[in-house]
């Protein structure tokens, strides 16, 4: 392949990777919102299990922390 073709392909792949990262961020955000919504519903519909809901909130916090660290680690690469 010519150098020009390689440059075009490299730019296309960089743009594709950027779009995939944006999509991943959107999906992670939506997943977090849905999970929080489920926890909120459980707190309303099943108040006896509040301790379980607090556990789920801790899981949600841990998930956010892991996602944040994953993003930081990917940016370093």
Phi, psi and omega in degrees: 000151179282164179299323180297318179296319178297320179296316180296315180297317179298316179296317179299315181293323177296317178296320179296317178298318178298316179296321178294322177295321177297316179298318178299316180297318179297315180295321177295319178297313179298319179299318179297316180296317179296315179299316179296322177297319178296317179298316179299317179296317179297323179295326181280314187278339183220069186296340179292340182256035180300323179298322177295322179295320178297322176298317179296323177296322177295320176298319178297316178299315179299320179298315179300318180298316180295319179296316180300315180294324178296317179297317180297317181293325180289326180292330180289335184283000000 
